[in-house]
């Protein structure tokens, strides 16, 4: 499917769509996704405990085990694919707007590549200063490598997604083998020397971005392209049946595929490595379906509101604002976690368990929702979004 004109027909616009005119569902999905990101990341700043496959502590109390179990089943490995699908969806939206303004594909590709390069740079800085598990670099990398797939046929997208799933399973299985054979060392979050921690974050990021994160992102990215061609989240009412199937099947696959590792990492079940490593791979692969299912669920919710002519309340408007500021809010989460957990600042990493870390994550996310809601009232964008846009278009356009 060659794209010399917009895929679907958004309003012609050379510049970004004004905040007030943005579709509700994509931003609402991003706002909700940031909650999942927060609780999936916070426990990774803990230290001084033995951990399982998903880095939850194995020596926590009952509440810690309960929280870890819920998150392994419903959050871990599900937030990242949801993020990737929404990222892919947004790339197609951006390409459509540029093409509708009269630009050629060559010009549009240049814009998308510059944006991807700057995302890679943002990811490098994020990893250097804050978080070894940065995902922005992977999005920048896939944008550079796979941007041409925006013009490819649906069949090509499905093949790429399928191959991506296979590669994902292989890479995750290898990581699982390393986990049980080589064991785990403390993450950079446990290091008392901030310079040493920064060096180790960059080393880890440089290895994980082109391997684990890259193959983790590709399948959902391709399916995000596919969904954006059909404007599924911009016009959810017209795709109710498809969204319901994706939500139902995706969530079911995610939950069923997540059960074995949930039992293993909460020490309810202690099978041999021959079972636990495949369980780890199945958990991760099924999470791709879960991330897509969650995004579809948000689309269904919005379709219901539109059908009933219901106006979003203050809570929904706050979530939407957070989604519009998703890059800023994502980075703010890391700032808060570093300030609270690392030994050279707050120092709470060795003292807290999974439940407390997740509680801090929820409060942090709520804080970003409130902040975005208050500061976006004038219709402005977040500082990180503004910086990325200015850097992308600084050569005209």
N, C-alpha and C positions, 0 to 999 in steps of 0.2 A: 504494500500500500504506500505509494509515493505521496508525499505531502508537499505540494507546491502552493497550496492554499490551506487555510485553516481546516483542521480536522472536523470541527463541529460547528463553528460559526459564532464565536463570542463577539461582542461589540468591538469594532475597530478601535484600537488604542495603541498609540506608540509608547505611552508611559504606563506605569502600573495602574491597576484598577484602584480607584479611591477606596479607602477602608470601608466607608459606609455602603459601598456598592458591591462588596465581596459576597460570594455565595456563603450561606450559613454553615452548611454541613462540613466542608473541608476544614474550616477554622475551628468549629466545635470539636471535630475529631482530633485535631492537633492539641487543643486545650486538654481534652481527656487523656490523650496519649502522654502528655507531660507528667500526669500523675503516675502512670505506669512506669515511665522512665525514672522518676524520682525514687519510688520504692524499690525499683530494680537496682539502682545504683548505690543507695545509701549504705547498705550492708557491706559493700565492697570497700568501704573506708575503715571497717573494723579490723582489728589486728590482735595477735596473741592468742588465737584460738585455732584448734584443728578444724578444717572445713571439708565439706563434701564437693561434689562435682560443680554445683552452682555457687560455691563460695559462701554458703551459710554455715554458721558455726555448728559443730557437732556436740558441744558440751553445754548448750544453753538449757534454760528451764522449759517448763511445759508451754508457757506463753510464747517463748522464742520458737519452739518447735511448731506450734500452731501457726504462727505468722509465716514462718519459713515455708510450711506446707502449702498454705494458701497462695503465697507468691510464686512458688515453683510451679504449682498447678495452673495458675491463671495469669501470671505476669511475666515471669522470666522467660526469655526467648519468644515472647509474644509482642512486647512493646517495640523491639527493634524491627520486626517485619512490618508492623503497622506504620512505624516511622518511615520505612523504606517505601512502602506503597504510597503514602501521602507525599513523599518527596518526588517520586515518579509522576504522580498525578499533577503536582505543581509544575514540574518541568514542561509537561504538555500544555498546561494552561499558559505558561510564559511563552512557549513557542507559538501557540495559537494567536496570542495578542500581538506578537511581533509580526507574524505573517499577515494578520488582518490589517496591520498598519501599512502594508505595501512593501515590506522588506523581502528580500530574496532569502532562500534557505541558507545560502552561504553567509549572509549577514547574520541571520538568526543563530546559525551554528557558532559563529564567532562570539556572539553575546553569551550563549550557553557555556561555551568553553572558558571564557573569561570568568564567568560566575563560578564555574567548577574549580578553576585554579585558585580563586580567592577563598572558596570553601575549604580547599586543601590547606591553604595558608592559615585560615581560622582554626582548622583542626590541629595543625602543628602547634600553634600558640596555646590552644586549649590543653593539649597534652603536656606541653612544656611547663605550663604554669599551674595546672589544676588537676587534670584527670587522665589517668593512663588508659581508661576505657573509652576515650573520645571516639565518636562515630562520624563527626563532620568530615574528617579526612577521607573516610571511605566513600561518603557521598560525593565529595569532590572528585575522587578517583573514578568512580563509576560514571560520573557525568562526563569526564574526559574520554573514557573508553567506550561507553555504550550510548552516547548521545545520538548516534546515527540510527539507533533502533526506533527512535520516534517516527522515522519514515518507513520502517519495515512493515511487512504484512502482519496481520494477527497471527497467522500460522508461525511466522518467525519468532514472534514474541513468546508464543506458547512453547516452542522448541527451546528457546533460550532459558525460559523459566524452568522447564523440565531438566535441562542439563545442569542448570544452577542448583536445583534441589539435590541432584546426584552428587555434585561436587561438594555441596554443603555437608551432606551426610558423611562423605569420605573424610573431609577435614575435621569435622567434629569428632568422628570416631578416633582419628589419630590423636586429637587433643585429649580424648578420654583415656586412651592408652597411656599417654604421657602422664596424665594425672595419677593413675594408679601405679605406674612403674617408677617414675622419677619423683613423685610427690609434689607438694606445693611449697614454694618459699613465700615469705612475707611480701606483700605488694608494696609499691612505693609509698602508699598511705601510712605504712608502719615505720618509715625511716625518719629519724630525728633530724638528720641534716637536710635542709631544704634543697641544697645544691645536688646532693647525691640523689634525692628523690626525683628532682627534675630530670637528671641524666637517665635514671632508670625508667621514668615515664616515657621519655622519647625513644629509648631503646625498645621498650615493649610496644609502643605505638607503631614504630617503624616496621616491626615484624608482624603485628596483628592486623594492621590496616590492609595490606595487599593480600592477606591470606584469609584469616577467619572472617573479618568484617566484610571483605569484598564479596566472598561467596555467600555470606549471610544476607547481603543486601540485594543481590541480583534477582533472585526469583520474584520477590515482592515488588521490586522496581519495575520489572517487565509487566506484571499484572496491574500495577498502578498506571503504566502507559495505556494498557488495554482499557481499563475502566475510564480513564480520562477521555479517551476517544469517544466514548458514549455519554460523557457528561453525567456519570452516575451520581456523583455527589453534588453537582450543581443543579441537577434536575431529578432528585431522588423519587419524586412522585411518579415519574414516567418509567421508573425501573424498579418499582416496588417488589415485583415477583422475583427478579434476579437478585436483588439485595437480600430478600428473605432467604433464598437458597444459599447464597454465600454465607450469610450470618449463621444459619442453622447448621449447615454442613461443616463450615470452617470451625465454629466453636465446638461442635461435637468431636471432630478430629483432634482438635487441640486438647480438650479435656481427657479424652481416652488415651491419647499419646503421652500425656503428661503424668498419668497416674503412676506408672512404674517408678520413674525417677523420684517423684514426690515421696513415695514409700521408702525408697532407698536413702535419699538425702535427709529424711527425718528419722532414719534408723528404725523404722517400723519393720522393714524388711532388709536383710543383709545377705543378698545372694553373692555368688562368685563374680569375679571380674568378667567372666565370659558372658554374663547376663547384664551386669551393671553398665558396662561400656556401651553395648547396643541400646540399652534403655536411655542412656544419655543422648545418643544420636537420634533416637526416635523422638525423644522429648523436644529436641531442637528442631527437627524437621517438621513435626506436627505444629510447632509454634508459628510456622509460616502461614498455615491455614488459620490459626487463631488470630494473628494480626489482621489478616484480611477480613475475618469474620467480625472483629471488633469495629473496624472501619465501616463495614456494611451495616452493623447495628446502629451506628450513629446516623447513617443515611436514612434508615427506616424511621428512627425517632423524628428526624426533621421532616420526612415525608408525612408523618402523622400530624405534625403541627401545621404544615402547609394545608393539608386536607381539611383540618378543622378551623382554619383561619386564626390559629392561636398565635399571639405575639409572645416572643421569648421574654421571660422574666429576668430579674436582676442577676440571678445565679447563672443562667444561660449566657447572658450578655458578658458576664465576667469570664466564663470559660472561652467564649468566642474571642474576647480581647486577648486572653492568654495565648490562644491559638494564632492570632495575628502577630503576636510578639514571640512566637515559638523559639526563634533562635536566641533572642535575648533571655527569655525565661530558662531555656536549657542551660545557658552559660551561667546564669545566676544561681541555679541549683548547685553547680560545682563550686562556685565561690563560697556559698554557705557551708557546704559539706567540708571543704578544706578548712574553713575557719573554725568549725566545730570539732572535727574528728582528728586532724593531723597532730602529731606530737609537738611540732614547732609552733602550733597556735593553740587551739582549744584543748587538744590532748585527750578527748573523750573516746577515741577509737579503741583503746585496750580495755576500757571500763564498761562499755555498753554491750548489750546483746542485740539480736536481730529485731526484737519487738520494739525496743527503744529507738533503734536506727530508723525503722519504718515509721514510727511516730514522728520523728524529726523530719523525715521525708515528706510526710503528708502536710505537716505544718509549713514546711518550706514551699511546697507547691501552692498551698492556700495563700501564702504571702505573695507569691508571684502573680496569682490570679487577681488578688486585690490591687496590687501595684499596677498591673497592666490595665485593669478596669478603670482605675483612677486617672492614670496618665494618658490613656488613649481617648479620653472624652473629647478632646479637641480634634480628634481624627488623625492624629499623628501616628507614625510607626515607631517601633522600638529602636533604640540606638544601634544595636547590632544589625538589624534589618536595614536601617538607613545607611550604615557604613558599608554593608555588602553591596547595596544598590549603587552607591556613589562610586565605589571602586570598580564595579562592573561596567558602568556607563560613562566613566570619566573620559573616554575617547570619543565622546559624541554619541548621543542617543540614549 
